[in-house]
Amino acid sequence: MKTELGIDTMQERIYQKGRVWVAITKWTNRKSNVEYQLITGQTEEKVLITKLNDEVVFKHEIKSGSNENVTKYHRWARNEIFRQRK
């Protein structure tokens, strides 16, 4: 399952952009050959969101873009995406 979903090719990066943090995970589903990019960060309205291929998939009810929060909510979103695709 990990190979089919592309979990074994997953690349993750968490970095600071100005005063807030951004998390990006990229992977390719080997079965469909579709590339995915999951990004968690703050909007201009300072709301933490997660996008999958530029489409908002989660709007987290938190307004902090700290390293701790971005990491926590990004990992939760990533795991939820993979759980839904099994």
Secondary structure, DSSP 4 states (H G I P E B T S, - for coil): -HHHHTGGG-EEEEEEETTEEEEEEEEEETTTTEEEEEEEEE-TTS-EEEEETTEEEEE-S-----HHHHHHHHHHHHHHHHHHH-
